[in-house]
């Protein structure tokens, strides 16, 4: 059909009011210390009620996080004595075996005592998972009249996979689970048998130093021909030789205004990636890319895909080829010349990244480097919206410039320059405890141990990016992989993916790696139950394309390099060159829908790619994200990259210690810059208007750089946010750049900078804010809105809010209207101002909206 003409002119948009940022700092009071303690204790109680099956070690980790310094804008954490005094037990996932079943073929796998020549019984187990899966397939095929499903039971130990475990429609109904609570580990690593010898580092680095060295035979370990991109020593992450070894200043802001995070844990050691980026080193200058023009990338704008309910983002637009050539597929919103929203006008908003950095011995004291082959530069986007990884081009580099051959696609928003950076995988930078360097040419692995320690007994190298892939032949019934279950397993040590294939999924700011430790496509009824995902260097779980009614339930995620759970759909329409899975039409159903992400526990994501989260969705809808607990992440905990379809529910989640290294975000973040055609709103009519997404009964702490409790960014629309407890953050409700139809009611906002800041809207599509209780840090107005709304009849529907300030006073708003002025104009009726309530009152209100029992 007619997909619209090629359009390269900037379309004019209506003027839109944007709420001004609220300064947070001197002049605003800090939250009372007794409230800070009470809120943190309530968070622990909420977690215990939400996931009572969790063990002591989990809650002790959480308590340590609750006691961490942080708490912008309410001031530094004022409570460091939260303790766990619950049961001394651990969560041991245990699942029964079928008893007396004649329809399930059960096979056992023991990595230590098994053999693939056995028959797979508990007394004569197989050695490998692959053999057990084949046996289950054979049983279904050979005994179709008796066997309708298979079960693979894994015994204790590390199951090293020879390759990605591939499951498909033949494995429908298959269950892979642990045995009786045993720790069965599916590892993406390969174990090395090495002979370590003490060596002097002078020949390698030009400086004195001692290390252990071992030869890695490329005949025995073929992956070594391409380098060692990750290393586990005694089941812990080692760090590639890097400069700097950590932040040398954590109190002086970087040019972006952010503080460096990540210092070495011991004197003379190197920063661990789960502690932060670990660098405030700045380049002498950046080598800018070739500047895009309004004709450098073809831009497609279909004439028949638009929406009329917003002042912005009314048309779908997509750039392809050109500056998007390094993405897969080679197209995206930020490559098109209609890009807008929180960005300069085209072509300055078009994606691009720098080509290199200018350096000197003042910047990198250990220069010049003998060999830059395999070196990597990691750098911050100048606004700390993402971190970039660049592969160094050794031939184009010299003593004054380090040039890049690949990278920068780890975020969708480009720039001409970066900010703080570090360089890694360079021999001369091997100088700190727990660093390693692998010399590909000589095949020698070097490692600097802690003083007084012996060489590591267990050496593992992550080699698989994907440990398990579940993929049916197609999305058609009969071709899908149906009812596969993974239960009580541990997936660990998947290889890094940050220089691999990435997509620009939709109109949000995020890019996404196209793989994960566990991937699924063309599946239905998938269940991932009580598994542990740990030390994975890329994404943990990625459901891509057609997925229906999957359950991601009661899992534990820890130390994940990128995002923990990601959902990425596929759409259609448009020129062939935009690539598969792109376009404005979502009626093909090739998206994750009806996915339940429930009762999961996650901490420390985004170790490498900082634009990562606990949960991410793009071109996905009708999902439930419920009763999850997440803390310690560099960016938003939950990100909706677009408004595709809607109909999702966020309920009962606990989010805190997020946005720890980045900004322009809250614990929850959304965008909606591109209209998509779906039938979700009423179930039958194709429409660019989405169904409402609902956010209710969540406990959200906007500390560190939390800009808002709920950040409905650029175009976000049709959200109902109610009965939540929001602690800290600059603003409670935010809606800007054409957002509309967002409703906040019956929430409690505790010690925020202000209640809401919203933009102008079309008549009939105003935002609403009512029956909320807002405790403000200062006496400023609780609201910011478009002053012209009184003339146009488009003011946000504010009413019946209880506002509490330090001394019961409240200044006029940005339109110079007092609360009484607004009420005379028929806006904000029923709203009143009072002085701060007691901490006990606030906590009682929190219990009410969170549906927690009253305090004893």
SULLINLIN-V798403 format. One record per helix or strand of 2 or more residues. SS is the DSSP state (hx for helix, st for strand). FROM is the first residue (numbers start at 1). TO is the last residue. Records with the same first field share a line. If there is no record, write none. Layout:
SS=FROM-TO, FROM-TO
//
This chain:
hx=33-50, 56-66, 129-142, 169-171, 202-205, 222-226, 273-275, 322-324, 333-335, 427-429, 576-578, 789-792, 819-824, 839-850
st=104-109, 149-154, 157-160, 165-167, 175-178, 184-187, 189-192, 197-200, 210-215, 232-233, 236-237, 239-240, 242-243, 285-287, 298-300, 318-320, 331-332, 356-358, 376-381, 387-392, 401-407, 418-424, 435-439, 444-447, 459-462, 468-471, 481-482, 485-487, 490-492, 502-503, 512-513, 518-521, 523-524, 527-529, 532-536, 541-544, 547-548, 551-553, 556-560, 565-568, 592-593, 596-598, 601-603, 615-618, 624-626, 629-631, 638-640, 649-651, 654-656, 668-670, 677-678, 693-696, 699-702, 708-712, 717-722, 725-728, 731-735, 740-745, 748-752, 754-758, 768-770, 773-776, 783-784, 797-799, 802-805, 832-835
//
